[in-house]
């Protein structure tokens, strides 16, 4: 039997990461944050002094970068060229450049291949979250979800994660999210999109526990062999 894949897609701030980790922990599955992989690649490209607007230069640099992702939902890890970049990839410089790096076809092809390899390595099942999991990375996943939330809620969450919940920062974060949404939705290769058979879940007014509960319910319904929650 192929590995069980639960695919969570959606824009930034919709709750994908927290939900995916919670679901993976509850069901005893592996977890992969594909967005962190693109951020790690972006960090490595920036470290090399590459102009992220130069697609050819980005592709050439990305071919040399070694990305490794830990899949424990309780303690996920991400390294680039052997460097722990879990902290640096959340810095503003990476956030500002990640959409430009992610839209380069050679980058997406390389990381999609790594993501599919990770799926194959986890026969017991895995929860993946990103922007093209259900449409490109794992189109045969038995459960696909597309998480959404209104821009104000997404901005407030992202600002809170950064420890800056002042109104001005939330407004700036909202503008940044809208720019990323536009870039990610319009790119030629693997755009942000909802799979035709994905379940859309609006997280705007839901707590994290409520979202995790609903995804677990849908997962067990779609794949009965998952059984009950892991202890």
Backbone as a chain_set.jsonl record, in Angstrom:
{"seq": "XXXXXXXXXXXXXXXXXXXXXXXXXXXXXXXXXXXXXXXXXXXXXXXXXXXXXXXXXXXXXXXXXXXXXXXXXXXXXXXXXXXXXXXXXXXXXXXXXXXXXXXXXXXXXXXXXXXXXXXXXXXXXXXXXXXXXXXXXXXXXXXXXXXXXXXXXXXXXXXXXXXXXXXXXXXXXXXXXXXXXXXXXXXXXXXXXXXXXXXXXXXXXXXXXXXXXXXXXXXXXXXXXXXXXXX", "coords": {"N": [[0.838, -1.195, 0.0], [0.487, 2.276, -0.776], [1.985, 5.121, 0.945], [-0.015, 6.807, 3.403], [-1.279, 9.954, 2.782], [-1.943, 13.116, 4.012], [-3.02, 16.083, 2.851], [-2.496, 19.469, 3.253], [-3.292, 22.583, 2.158], [-3.058, 26.127, 1.418], [-3.216, 29.741, 1.888], [-0.684, 31.949, 3.402], [-0.754, 32.165, 6.939], [-3.188, 30.966, 7.355], [-3.351, 28.932, 9.097], [-2.128, 26.516, 8.569], [0.363, 25.282, 9.358], [0.301, 24.919, 12.221], [-2.016, 23.422, 12.389], [-1.391, 21.143, 10.796], [0.764, 20.037, 12.234], [-0.545, 19.459, 14.637], [-2.472, 17.577, 13.809], [-0.829, 15.535, 12.775], [0.525, 14.78, 15.117], [-1.628, 13.888, 16.675], [-2.516, 11.683, 15.226], [-0.317, 10.108, 15.03], [1.494, 10.365, 12.9], [4.021, 11.236, 10.439], [5.383, 14.517, 9.709], [5.562, 17.243, 7.449], [6.727, 20.377, 6.676], [6.454, 22.06, 3.947], [6.711, 24.657, 3.199], [8.71, 25.628, 4.845], [10.871, 24.445, 3.648], [11.11, 25.848, 1.238], [11.648, 28.335, 2.292], [14.081, 27.786, 3.539], [15.651, 27.256, 1.32], [15.553, 29.78, 0.175], [16.875, 31.29, 2.126], [19.446, 30.175, 1.87], [20.097, 30.903, -0.741], [20.123, 33.692, -0.496], [22.236, 33.914, 1.314], [24.307, 33.334, -0.359], [24.525, 35.613, -1.751], [22.971, 36.067, -3.986], [20.982, 37.646, -6.482], [17.633, 37.697, -6.082], [15.806, 38.296, -8.023], [16.861, 37.436, -10.322], [16.273, 34.837, -12.116], [17.743, 32.773, -13.381], [20.185, 32.834, -12.013], [19.311, 32.231, -9.465], [18.348, 29.622, -9.868], [20.742, 28.31, -10.52], [22.221, 28.584, -8.148], [20.512, 27.289, -6.335], [20.701, 24.657, -7.115], [22.908, 23.714, -5.843], [22.397, 23.654, -3.159], [21.841, 21.93, -0.1], [19.096, 20.619, 1.342], [17.549, 19.578, 4.302], [14.964, 18.015, 6.078], [13.485, 17.5, 9.212], [11.002, 15.238, 10.411], [9.444, 14.945, 12.689], [6.547, 15.754, 14.29], [6.439, 16.909, 16.796], [8.867, 18.099, 17.148], [9.957, 19.471, 14.71], [12.572, 19.874, 12.287], [14.839, 21.885, 10.297], [17.352, 22.195, 7.945], [19.912, 23.868, 6.06], [22.449, 23.227, 3.931], [23.663, 21.951, 6.061], [23.34, 23.721, 8.153], [21.447, 24.778, 10.924], [18.504, 26.283, 10.307], [16.099, 27.039, 11.349], [15.364, 29.276, 12.855], [16.471, 31.593, 11.414], [15.05, 31.438, 8.922], [12.644, 32.599, 9.373], [12.99, 35.261, 9.469], [12.658, 38.693, 8.358], [13.966, 39.305, 5.942], [14.071, 36.882, 4.547], [11.326, 36.31, 4.372], [10.538, 38.393, 2.697], [11.702, 37.654, 0.315], [11.03, 35.053, -0.369], [8.853, 34.351, -2.058], [9.749, 35.135, -4.589], [11.939, 33.426, -4.989], [10.656, 30.97, -4.782], [9.075, 30.864, -7.029], [10.667, 30.163, -9.13], [11.059, 27.769, -11.595], [13.023, 25.648, -11.553], [13.705, 25.521, -8.866], [11.297, 24.747, -7.671], [10.894, 22.267, -8.913], [13.054, 20.799, -7.927], [12.573, 20.795, -5.116], [10.019, 19.697, -4.944], [10.595, 17.112, -5.788], [12.172, 16.273, -3.614], [10.236, 16.391, -1.625], [8.433, 14.41, -2.441], [10.089, 12.203, -2.199], [10.386, 12.168, 0.566], [7.769, 11.542, 1.314], [7.637, 8.912, 0.319], [9.401, 7.69, 2.031], [8.059, 7.387, 4.381], [6.169, 5.135, 5.238], [4.108, 4.698, 7.037], [2.556, 6.897, 6.937], [1.933, 10.448, 6.411], [1.64, 13.917, 7.106], [1.407, 16.664, 5.093], [2.048, 20.1, 4.537], [1.451, 23.057, 2.653], [1.48, 24.865, -0.391], [0.964, 23.67, -2.796], [0.402, 21.023, -2.426], [-1.853, 19.251, -2.672], [-2.401, 19.638, -5.357], [-0.067, 19.278, -6.881], [2.258, 18.024, -5.573], [1.248, 15.729, -4.18], [-1.104, 14.592, -5.668], [-2.765, 12.377, -5.509], [-3.49, 12.058, -2.909], [-5.458, 10.767, -0.246], [-6.909, 12.479, 1.357], [-7.506, 15.822, 1.033], [-7.115, 19.133, 1.996], [-8.06, 22.563, 2.013], [-7.13, 25.292, 3.566], [-8.47, 28.329, 4.694], [-8.699, 31.8, 5.643], [-9.88, 35.006, 6.702], [-8.225, 38.027, 5.624], [-7.608, 39.831, 7.709], [-7.651, 38.224, 10.022], [-5.606, 36.429, 9.407], [-3.415, 38.139, 9.248], [-3.293, 39.109, 11.877], [-2.671, 36.783, 13.266], [-0.146, 36.122, 12.196], [1.341, 38.391, 12.894], [1.215, 38.174, 15.655], [2.675, 35.833, 16.017], [5.152, 36.829, 15.474], [5.522, 38.389, 17.599], [4.617, 40.965, 17.585], [1.982, 42.776, 17.888], [0.883, 45.259, 17.426], [-1.36, 47.663, 15.998], [-0.421, 48.97, 13.674], [1.617, 47.263, 12.814], [0.176, 44.947, 12.295], [-1.37, 45.844, 10.165], [0.619, 46.314, 8.231], [1.539, 43.715, 7.975], [-0.713, 42.484, 6.889], [-0.783, 43.68, 4.368], [1.596, 42.65, 3.336], [0.991, 39.903, 3.282], [-1.044, 39.886, 1.379], [0.38, 40.648, -0.881], [2.086, 38.435, -1.157], [0.171, 36.429, -1.568], [-0.809, 37.193, -4.07], [1.468, 36.911, -5.718], [2.081, 34.168, -5.327], [-0.223, 32.935, -6.252], [-0.281, 33.552, -8.911], [1.968, 32.587, -10.182], [3.676, 30.713, -12.736], [4.562, 28.047, -12.465], [3.376, 25.497, -10.444], [1.248, 26.998, -8.939], [-0.31, 28.616, -6.059], [-3.194, 27.017, -5.253], [-6.485, 25.655, -4.985], [-7.172, 22.254, -4.851], [-9.382, 20.402, -6.99], [-10.83, 18.442, -5.648], [-10.53, 19.04, -3.01], [-11.306, 19.68, 0.442], [-12.63, 22.609, 1.608], [-11.782, 24.625, 4.345], [-12.675, 27.05, 6.524], [-10.886, 28.861, 8.732], [-11.161, 31.149, 10.163], [-12.804, 31.85, 12.412], [-12.368, 29.798, 14.153], [-10.915, 27.857, 16.798], [-7.571, 26.559, 17.279], [-7.651, 23.918, 18.269], [-10.243, 23.189, 17.499], [-10.02, 23.194, 14.722], [-8.071, 21.201, 14.313], [-9.449, 18.998, 15.391], [-11.518, 18.739, 13.5], [-10.121, 18.16, 11.136], [-8.874, 15.754, 11.846], [-11.153, 14.176, 12.184], [-12.118, 14.101, 9.537], [-9.935, 12.851, 8.349], [-9.87, 10.271, 9.505], [-12.284, 9.374, 8.578], [-11.808, 9.354, 5.828], [-9.652, 7.611, 5.646], [-10.021, 4.869, 7.092], [-8.284, 3.019, 8.284], [-6.521, 4.48, 9.759], [-7.383, 4.578, 12.312], [-7.956, 5.183, 15.836], [-7.081, 8.206, 17.747], [-3.602, 8.882, 18.422], [-1.942, 8.178, 21.49]], "CA": [[0.0, 0.0, 0.0], [1.248, 3.531, -0.759], [1.852, 5.858, 2.203], [-1.184, 7.662, 3.57], [-0.896, 11.359, 2.736], [-2.952, 14.132, 4.29], [-2.494, 17.29, 2.212], [-3.082, 20.734, 3.695], [-2.836, 23.73, 1.393], [-3.715, 27.382, 1.743], [-2.332, 30.907, 1.952], [0.024, 32.208, 4.651], [-1.554, 32.62, 8.065], [-4.486, 30.29, 7.431], [-3.283, 27.94, 10.168], [-1.672, 25.226, 8.051], [1.461, 24.662, 10.108], [-0.167, 24.48, 13.532], [-2.992, 22.351, 12.173], [-0.71, 19.941, 10.31], [1.514, 19.454, 13.345], [-1.506, 18.902, 15.582], [-3.072, 16.378, 13.219], [0.202, 14.494, 12.728], [0.752, 14.315, 16.483], [-2.811, 13.168, 17.126], [-2.669, 10.427, 14.496], [0.939, 9.361, 15.036], [2.058, 10.398, 11.558], [5.123, 12.166, 10.209], [4.931, 15.871, 9.345], [6.513, 17.978, 6.625], [6.41, 21.761, 6.364], [7.139, 22.323, 2.679], [7.024, 26.078, 3.155], [10.02, 25.801, 5.479], [11.88, 24.042, 2.672], [11.303, 26.974, 0.321], [12.303, 29.39, 3.062], [15.477, 27.382, 3.719], [16.308, 27.48, 0.036], [15.682, 31.233, 0.023], [17.957, 31.706, 3.028], [20.728, 29.75, 1.293], [20.339, 31.735, -1.923], [20.509, 35.015, -0.002], [23.57, 33.789, 1.903], [25.267, 33.315, -1.46], [24.549, 36.935, -2.364], [22.306, 36.008, -5.282], [19.847, 38.525, -6.728], [16.481, 36.801, -6.199], [15.044, 38.638, -9.223], [17.56, 36.792, -11.446], [15.834, 33.45, -12.038], [18.821, 31.866, -13.774], [21.155, 32.797, -10.922], [18.662, 31.5, -8.36], [18.335, 28.205, -10.24], [22.108, 27.79, -10.431], [22.586, 28.496, -6.733], [19.66, 26.306, -5.675], [21.151, 23.308, -7.481], [24.007, 23.321, -4.961], [21.969, 23.696, -1.756], [21.361, 20.675, 0.488], [18.008, 20.876, 2.291], [17.131, 18.392, 5.05], [13.833, 18.319, 6.943], [13.068, 16.518, 10.207], [9.562, 15.044, 10.247], [8.772, 14.733, 13.961], [5.66, 16.908, 14.478], [6.703, 17.527, 18.085], [10.123, 18.855, 17.079], [10.435, 19.485, 13.318], [13.834, 20.576, 12.066], [15.128, 22.241, 8.917], [18.734, 22.648, 7.762], [20.383, 24.185, 4.707], [23.905, 23.023, 3.902], [24.083, 21.526, 7.388], [23.113, 24.78, 9.139], [20.093, 24.853, 11.469], [17.962, 27.572, 9.874], [14.721, 27.159, 11.841], [15.161, 30.658, 13.249], [16.742, 32.547, 10.333], [14.098, 31.438, 7.807], [11.464, 33.389, 9.739], [13.357, 36.67, 9.484], [11.976, 39.472, 7.326], [14.668, 39.236, 4.656], [13.62, 35.661, 3.874], [9.907, 36.495, 4.062], [10.411, 39.304, 1.558], [12.279, 37.081, -0.911], [10.677, 33.646, -0.596], [7.969, 34.17, -3.214], [10.55, 35.251, -5.814], [12.717, 32.196, -5.124], [9.743, 29.836, -4.945], [8.442, 30.842, -8.344], [11.634, 29.674, -10.129], [10.707, 26.373, -11.88], [14.053, 24.692, -11.126], [13.608, 25.391, -7.409], [10.106, 23.958, -7.357], [11.11, 20.889, -9.361], [13.983, 20.142, -7.002], [11.974, 20.589, -3.801], [8.916, 18.738, -5.089], [11.215, 15.784, -5.808], [12.535, 15.959, -2.231], [9.002, 16.16, -0.874], [7.911, 13.087, -2.821], [10.985, 11.233, -1.596], [10.035, 12.116, 1.98], [6.522, 10.774, 1.388], [7.947, 7.498, 0.094], [10.165, 7.182, 3.17], [7.196, 7.269, 5.565], [5.106, 4.207, 4.857], [3.005, 4.765, 7.996], [1.729, 8.058, 6.657], [2.543, 11.753, 6.635], [0.838, 15.122, 6.878], [2.201, 17.702, 4.44], [1.351, 21.369, 4.358], [2.117, 23.964, 1.746], [0.628, 25.589, -1.328], [0.682, 22.868, -3.985], [0.464, 19.601, -2.042], [-2.956, 18.51, -3.281], [-2.458, 19.819, -6.804], [1.165, 18.899, -7.569], [3.141, 17.102, -4.847], [0.558, 14.467, -3.88], [-2.465, 14.722, -6.199], [-3.552, 11.188, -5.193], [-3.712, 11.987, -1.466], [-6.852, 10.422, 0.055], [-7.58, 13.619, 1.977], [-6.92, 17.118, 0.699], [-7.825, 20.258, 2.584], [-7.603, 23.895, 1.647], [-7.456, 26.149, 4.697], [-8.561, 29.752, 4.392], [-9.111, 32.694, 6.726], [-9.876, 36.352, 6.144], [-6.904, 38.655, 5.699], [-7.398, 40.428, 9.032], [-7.32, 37.153, 10.961], [-4.29, 35.897, 9.05], [-2.407, 39.134, 9.621], [-3.199, 39.155, 13.34], [-1.959, 35.573, 13.691], [1.253, 36.205, 11.795], [1.956, 39.428, 13.711], [1.36, 37.625, 17.003], [3.796, 34.889, 15.962], [6.37, 37.628, 15.451], [5.581, 39.143, 18.848], [4.306, 42.37, 17.326], [0.564, 42.822, 17.581], [0.398, 46.62, 17.297], [-2.233, 47.826, 14.836], [0.367, 49.322, 12.493], [2.33, 46.084, 12.337], [-0.827, 44.053, 11.715], [-1.733, 46.403, 8.853], [1.734, 46.051, 7.328], [1.55, 42.27, 7.746], [-1.818, 42.199, 5.978], [-0.346, 44.085, 3.026], [2.62, 41.685, 2.921], [0.315, 38.647, 2.961], [-1.763, 40.052, 0.12], [1.381, 40.616, -1.96], [2.518, 37.045, -1.338], [-0.94, 35.695, -2.169], [-0.874, 37.542, -5.488], [2.609, 36.295, -6.395], [2.0, 32.712, -5.264], [-1.373, 32.473, -7.029], [-0.126, 33.862, -10.337], [3.182, 32.032, -10.784], [3.415, 29.733, -13.786], [4.82, 26.693, -11.98], [2.794, 25.117, -9.146], [0.675, 28.136, -8.217], [-1.201, 28.382, -4.933], [-4.522, 26.732, -5.798], [-7.265, 24.621, -4.311], [-7.444, 21.074, -5.68], [-10.817, 20.265, -7.259], [-11.471, 17.55, -4.685], [-10.133, 19.413, -1.646], [-12.314, 20.214, 1.356], [-12.246, 23.947, 2.071], [-12.081, 24.823, 5.758], [-12.444, 28.429, 6.932], [-10.41, 28.832, 10.12], [-11.212, 32.507, 10.713], [-13.447, 31.932, 13.728], [-12.179, 28.526, 14.849], [-9.684, 27.695, 17.572], [-6.699, 25.534, 16.717], [-8.173, 22.596, 18.637], [-11.426, 22.905, 16.688], [-9.571, 22.873, 13.368], [-7.417, 19.892, 14.377], [-10.513, 17.999, 15.582], [-12.246, 18.543, 12.248], [-9.248, 17.492, 10.164], [-8.735, 14.365, 12.3], [-12.418, 13.506, 11.857], [-12.131, 13.873, 8.095], [-8.875, 11.895, 8.025], [-10.293, 8.919, 9.897], [-13.369, 9.019, 7.662], [-11.227, 9.075, 4.512], [-8.731, 6.475, 5.753], [-10.415, 4.207, 8.341], [-7.167, 2.29, 8.897], [-5.783, 5.344, 10.669], [-7.823, 4.214, 13.666], [-8.164, 6.24, 16.816], [-5.96, 9.118, 18.006], [-2.427, 8.376, 19.143], [-1.931, 8.645, 22.862]], "C": [[0.878, 1.251, 0.0], [1.065, 4.241, 0.577], [0.563, 6.682, 2.224], [-0.709, 9.11, 3.622], [-2.106, 12.227, 3.047], [-2.357, 15.453, 3.813], [-3.245, 18.519, 2.698], [-2.456, 21.874, 2.894], [-3.57, 24.981, 1.865], [-2.719, 28.511, 1.833], [-1.671, 31.061, 3.313], [-0.946, 32.679, 5.732], [-2.901, 31.95, 8.201], [-4.505, 29.2, 8.494], [-2.752, 26.591, 9.748], [-0.659, 24.539, 8.954], [0.999, 24.106, 11.445], [-1.146, 23.324, 13.396], [-2.309, 21.058, 11.758], [0.072, 19.254, 11.42], [0.566, 18.795, 14.347], [-2.122, 17.612, 15.082], [-2.059, 15.24, 13.195], [0.466, 13.926, 14.114], [-0.412, 13.448, 16.965], [-2.908, 11.784, 16.489], [-1.384, 9.599, 14.445], [1.603, 9.287, 13.677], [3.261, 11.341, 11.509], [4.532, 13.497, 9.736], [5.997, 16.552, 8.492], [5.961, 19.356, 6.293], [7.151, 22.121, 5.085], [7.483, 23.805, 2.537], [8.382, 26.368, 3.774], [11.14, 25.413, 4.524], [12.164, 25.178, 1.691], [11.976, 28.139, 1.03], [13.784, 29.06, 3.271], [16.264, 27.582, 2.43], [16.539, 28.969, -0.182], [16.816, 31.764, 0.897], [19.317, 31.386, 2.414], [21.088, 30.588, 0.067], [20.788, 33.131, -1.508], [21.911, 34.988, 0.6], [24.654, 33.803, 0.826], [25.329, 34.655, -2.199], [23.878, 37.003, -3.719], [21.145, 37.005, -5.344], [18.617, 37.651, -6.975], [15.594, 37.14, -7.394], [15.663, 38.001, -10.472], [17.279, 35.288, -11.372], [16.935, 32.458, -12.387], [19.855, 31.722, -12.657], [20.596, 32.038, -9.731], [18.685, 30.002, -8.646], [19.719, 27.586, -10.095], [22.532, 27.612, -8.975], [21.811, 27.39, -6.039], [20.101, 24.876, -5.961], [22.23, 22.795, -6.544], [23.588, 23.181, -3.501], [21.444, 22.338, -1.303], [20.342, 21.02, 1.572], [17.626, 19.566, 2.97], [16.048, 18.797, 6.052], [13.578, 17.181, 7.926], [11.555, 16.43, 10.205], [8.827, 14.685, 11.537], [7.874, 15.936, 14.228], [5.88, 17.623, 15.81], [7.949, 18.402, 18.052], [10.663, 18.833, 15.652], [11.715, 20.298, 13.193], [13.989, 20.905, 10.592], [16.562, 22.76, 8.852], [18.999, 22.946, 6.294], [21.895, 24.116, 4.74], [24.441, 22.715, 5.297], [23.87, 22.549, 8.485], [21.657, 24.744, 9.602], [19.535, 26.244, 11.139], [16.522, 27.786, 10.348], [14.401, 28.592, 12.252], [15.332, 31.635, 12.107], [15.697, 32.57, 9.216], [12.828, 32.22, 8.124], [11.764, 34.885, 9.766], [12.792, 37.384, 8.25], [12.641, 39.369, 5.964], [14.239, 38.009, 3.86], [12.154, 35.792, 3.471], [9.722, 37.356, 2.823], [10.849, 38.672, 0.24], [11.735, 35.703, -1.281], [9.761, 33.441, -1.8], [8.736, 34.248, -4.526], [11.36, 33.979, -6.048], [11.796, 31.02, -5.441], [9.131, 29.748, -6.334], [9.386, 30.348, -9.44], [11.375, 28.182, -10.378], [11.736, 25.356, -11.386], [14.03, 24.477, -9.619], [12.431, 24.494, -7.051], [10.301, 22.49, -7.761], [12.002, 20.14, -8.375], [13.31, 19.837, -5.672], [10.765, 19.657, -3.864], [9.473, 17.315, -5.11], [11.615, 15.352, -4.401], [11.3, 15.644, -1.388], [8.411, 14.788, -1.187], [8.792, 11.976, -2.264], [10.674, 11.071, -0.112], [8.739, 11.335, 2.187], [6.812, 9.284, 1.286], [8.672, 6.873, 1.281], [9.311, 6.966, 4.417], [5.965, 6.438, 5.23], [3.901, 4.266, 5.792], [2.118, 5.988, 7.794], [2.391, 9.363, 7.048], [1.521, 12.851, 6.355], [1.764, 16.167, 6.267], [1.38, 18.975, 4.34], [2.168, 22.29, 3.479], [1.135, 24.704, 0.872], [0.253, 24.772, -2.555], [0.705, 21.377, -3.671], [-0.614, 18.796, -2.765], [-3.003, 18.599, -4.783], [-1.244, 19.265, -7.54], [1.946, 17.802, -6.842], [2.496, 15.745, -4.638], [-0.886, 14.532, -4.361], [-3.357, 13.529, -5.905], [-3.798, 11.033, -3.691], [-5.181, 11.694, -1.174], [-7.623, 11.536, 0.744], [-6.812, 14.885, 1.655], [-7.778, 18.202, 1.337], [-7.218, 21.556, 2.106], [-8.083, 24.83, 2.744], [-7.458, 27.606, 4.262], [-8.923, 30.506, 5.668], [-9.086, 34.095, 6.141], [-8.53, 37.026, 6.423], [-6.61, 39.227, 7.072], [-6.987, 39.375, 10.047], [-5.934, 36.596, 10.676], [-3.179, 36.854, 9.47], [-2.214, 39.184, 11.128], [-2.422, 37.947, 13.856], [-0.469, 35.693, 13.386], [1.988, 37.259, 12.629], [2.181, 38.93, 15.132], [2.515, 36.64, 17.072], [5.12, 35.631, 16.044], [6.506, 38.503, 16.693], [5.302, 40.62, 18.675], [2.851, 42.49, 16.91], [-0.003, 44.242, 17.527], [-0.381, 46.765, 15.988], [-1.445, 48.115, 13.565], [1.09, 48.113, 11.932], [1.361, 45.097, 11.709], [-1.217, 44.528, 10.329], [-0.631, 46.128, 7.829], [1.813, 44.569, 6.986], [0.461, 41.869, 6.767], [-1.426, 42.543, 4.542], [0.674, 43.107, 2.472], [1.98, 40.363, 2.509], [-0.411, 38.749, 1.625], [-0.81, 40.054, -1.075], [1.827, 39.186, -2.231], [1.422, 36.214, -1.983], [-0.982, 35.93, -3.676], [0.251, 36.874, -6.272], [2.448, 34.775, -6.462], [0.857, 32.164, -6.121], [-1.182, 32.646, -8.527], [1.111, 33.246, -10.98], [2.829, 30.913, -11.762], [3.539, 28.307, -13.276], [4.231, 26.5, -10.589], [2.218, 26.303, -8.374], [-0.13, 27.69, -7.001], [-2.6, 28.182, -5.495], [-5.188, 25.622, -4.996], [-7.499, 23.472, -5.281], [-8.956, 20.92, -5.84], [-11.528, 19.433, -6.207], [-11.067, 17.856, -3.238], [-11.332, 19.934, -0.852], [-11.838, 21.573, 1.831], [-12.697, 24.141, 3.51], [-11.692, 26.244, 6.14], [-12.107, 28.448, 8.413], [-10.549, 30.172, 10.832], [-11.724, 32.542, 12.154], [-13.321, 30.635, 14.529], [-10.894, 28.556, 15.67], [-8.836, 26.616, 16.903], [-7.224, 24.145, 17.032], [-9.378, 22.22, 17.793], [-11.03, 22.523, 15.266], [-8.932, 21.486, 13.331], [-8.468, 18.792, 14.525], [-11.216, 17.696, 14.27], [-11.393, 17.812, 11.22], [-9.042, 16.029, 10.554], [-9.995, 13.577, 11.961], [-12.476, 13.164, 10.374], [-11.091, 12.83, 7.685], [-9.293, 10.466, 8.339], [-11.439, 8.441, 9.01], [-12.822, 8.61, 6.301], [-10.342, 7.842, 4.514], [-9.012, 5.754, 7.073], [-9.28, 3.487, 9.042], [-6.323, 3.154, 9.816], [-6.162, 5.058, 12.113], [-8.005, 5.421, 14.545], [-6.936, 7.09, 16.994], [-4.827, 8.442, 18.733], [-2.437, 8.939, 20.531], [-0.757, 9.551, 23.1]], "O": [[1.896, 1.294, 0.691], [0.084, 3.986, 1.276], [0.115, 7.186, 1.194], [0.166, 9.451, 4.418], [-3.159, 12.091, 2.425], [-1.318, 15.89, 4.309], [-4.466, 18.606, 2.576], [-1.247, 22.097, 2.948], [-4.556, 24.912, 2.599], [-1.51, 28.278, 1.852], [-2.049, 30.385, 4.27], [-1.841, 33.485, 5.474], [-3.687, 32.321, 9.073], [-5.552, 28.611, 8.764], [-2.899, 25.613, 10.481], [-0.802, 23.36, 9.278], [1.274, 22.95, 11.768], [-1.119, 22.373, 14.177], [-2.608, 19.995, 12.3], [0.047, 18.029, 11.536], [0.842, 17.703, 14.844], [-2.278, 16.657, 15.844], [-2.387, 14.109, 13.553], [0.615, 12.714, 14.267], [-0.205, 12.405, 17.586], [-3.332, 10.826, 17.136], [-1.372, 8.507, 13.877], [2.207, 8.272, 13.331], [3.483, 12.135, 12.422], [3.348, 13.59, 9.41], [7.19, 16.45, 8.778], [4.883, 19.491, 5.713], [8.337, 22.449, 5.122], [8.432, 24.164, 1.84], [9.118, 27.235, 3.303], [12.231, 25.98, 4.577], [13.318, 25.44, 1.354], [12.785, 28.85, 0.433], [14.639, 29.942, 3.191], [17.412, 28.027, 2.457], [17.595, 29.374, -0.667], [17.617, 32.588, 0.457], [20.227, 32.214, 2.433], [22.251, 30.937, -0.133], [21.717, 33.691, -2.092], [22.686, 35.928, 0.42], [25.781, 34.233, 1.074], [26.092, 34.811, -3.152], [24.176, 37.891, -4.518], [20.416, 37.18, -4.367], [18.564, 36.937, -7.976], [14.716, 36.353, -7.747], [15.064, 38.022, -11.547], [17.962, 34.557, -10.654], [17.046, 31.41, -11.752], [20.339, 30.623, -12.388], [21.315, 31.292, -9.065], [19.006, 29.204, -7.765], [19.853, 26.466, -9.602], [23.134, 26.599, -8.619], [22.375, 26.636, -5.246], [19.896, 23.985, -5.137], [22.452, 21.588, -6.451], [24.344, 22.644, -2.691], [20.698, 21.676, -2.025], [20.678, 21.632, 2.586], [17.404, 18.558, 2.299], [16.19, 19.783, 6.776], [13.465, 16.024, 7.52], [10.882, 17.444, 10.016], [7.708, 14.175, 11.488], [8.384, 17.046, 14.381], [5.55, 18.801, 15.945], [8.073, 19.34, 18.839], [11.714, 18.243, 15.401], [11.913, 21.283, 13.903], [13.355, 20.287, 9.738], [16.942, 23.653, 9.61], [18.39, 22.353, 5.404], [22.547, 24.851, 5.481], [25.528, 23.156, 5.669], [24.187, 22.278, 9.643], [20.742, 24.687, 8.781], [20.036, 27.254, 11.632], [15.808, 28.627, 9.802], [13.29, 29.07, 12.023], [14.434, 32.434, 11.846], [15.476, 33.621, 8.615], [12.021, 32.475, 7.231], [10.877, 35.688, 10.057], [12.491, 36.754, 7.236], [11.959, 39.349, 4.94], [14.064, 38.083, 2.644], [11.78, 35.427, 2.357], [8.852, 37.084, 1.995], [10.418, 39.101, -0.83], [11.959, 35.234, -2.397], [9.891, 32.435, -2.497], [8.426, 33.523, -5.472], [11.456, 33.505, -7.18], [12.124, 30.176, -6.275], [8.716, 28.672, -6.766], [8.949, 30.134, -10.571], [11.466, 27.396, -9.435], [11.361, 24.311, -10.854], [14.305, 23.375, -9.144], [12.557, 23.591, -6.225], [9.913, 21.583, -7.025], [11.734, 18.989, -8.033], [13.459, 18.733, -5.147], [10.521, 18.904, -2.921], [8.886, 16.411, -4.515], [11.421, 14.194, -4.03], [11.32, 14.746, -0.547], [7.943, 14.09, -0.288], [8.287, 10.916, -1.894], [10.696, 9.955, 0.408], [8.628, 10.554, 3.132], [6.296, 8.488, 2.07], [8.572, 5.668, 1.511], [9.794, 6.418, 5.407], [4.881, 6.962, 4.976], [2.791, 3.921, 5.388], [1.056, 6.101, 8.407], [3.285, 9.397, 7.894], [0.661, 12.722, 5.484], [2.787, 16.516, 6.856], [0.175, 18.937, 4.091], [3.397, 22.313, 3.539], [0.076, 25.125, 1.336], [-0.674, 25.134, -3.279], [0.994, 20.56, -4.545], [-0.32, 17.78, -3.394], [-3.583, 17.731, -5.434], [-1.359, 18.829, -8.686], [2.259, 16.767, -7.431], [3.123, 14.716, -4.89], [-1.805, 14.529, -3.542], [-4.577, 13.632, -6.031], [-4.268, 9.984, -3.249], [-6.062, 12.3, -1.783], [-8.854, 11.545, 0.722], [-5.627, 15.007, 1.961], [-9.004, 18.189, 1.23], [-6.021, 21.64, 1.83], [-9.272, 25.129, 2.851], [-6.559, 28.058, 3.552], [-9.391, 29.917, 6.643], [-8.352, 34.353, 5.187], [-7.802, 36.641, 7.338], [-5.483, 39.123, 7.556], [-6.077, 39.601, 10.844], [-5.171, 36.322, 11.603], [-2.14, 36.435, 9.979], [-1.084, 39.291, 11.604], [-1.61, 38.071, 14.773], [0.368, 35.393, 14.237], [3.132, 37.043, 13.027], [3.207, 39.224, 15.744], [3.25, 36.605, 18.058], [6.091, 35.129, 16.612], [7.468, 39.258, 16.832], [5.695, 41.436, 19.508], [2.514, 42.33, 15.737], [-1.22, 44.425, 17.576], [-0.1, 46.082, 15.003], [-1.754, 47.576, 12.502], [1.174, 47.947, 10.715], [1.683, 44.472, 10.698], [-1.378, 43.719, 9.415], [-0.916, 45.752, 6.692], [2.116, 44.204, 5.85], [0.679, 41.012, 5.911], [-1.707, 41.783, 3.615], [0.638, 42.765, 1.29], [2.373, 39.766, 1.507], [-0.396, 37.807, 0.831], [-1.137, 39.535, -2.143], [1.937, 38.769, -3.384], [1.701, 35.383, -2.848], [-1.164, 34.997, -4.458], [0.025, 36.335, -7.356], [2.651, 34.167, -7.513], [0.954, 31.059, -6.654], [-1.836, 31.974, -9.324], [1.296, 33.363, -12.191], [1.8, 30.252, -11.62], [2.72, 27.451, -13.612], [4.547, 27.25, -9.665], [2.663, 26.582, -7.26], [-0.574, 26.545, -6.917], [-3.14, 29.078, -6.145], [-4.523, 24.769, -4.409], [-7.968, 23.683, -6.4], [-9.719, 21.264, -4.937], [-12.695, 19.681, -5.902], [-11.244, 17.022, -2.35], [-12.246, 20.545, -1.405], [-10.752, 21.682, 2.4], [-13.844, 23.86, 3.856], [-10.516, 26.605, 6.088], [-12.936, 28.095, 9.251], [-10.109, 30.321, 11.972], [-11.131, 33.198, 13.01], [-14.081, 30.404, 15.47], [-9.913, 29.196, 15.29], [-9.324, 25.859, 16.065], [-7.243, 23.279, 16.157], [-9.527, 21.06, 17.409], [-11.634, 21.631, 14.671], [-9.211, 20.69, 12.434], [-8.384, 17.764, 13.853], [-11.482, 16.536, 13.956], [-11.891, 16.939, 10.51], [-9.037, 15.156, 9.687], [-9.912, 12.437, 11.502], [-12.846, 12.049, 10.006], [-11.331, 12.025, 6.786], [-9.09, 9.56, 7.53], [-11.554, 7.25, 8.723], [-13.296, 7.652, 5.69], [-10.276, 7.111, 3.525], [-8.324, 5.993, 8.065], [-9.298, 3.351, 10.265], [-5.499, 2.638, 10.572], [-5.365, 5.268, 13.027], [-8.185, 6.54, 14.065], [-5.868, 6.767, 16.473], [-5.039, 7.548, 19.553], [-2.893, 10.063, 20.742], [-0.577, 10.049, 24.211]]}, "num_chains": 1, "name": "protein.A"}
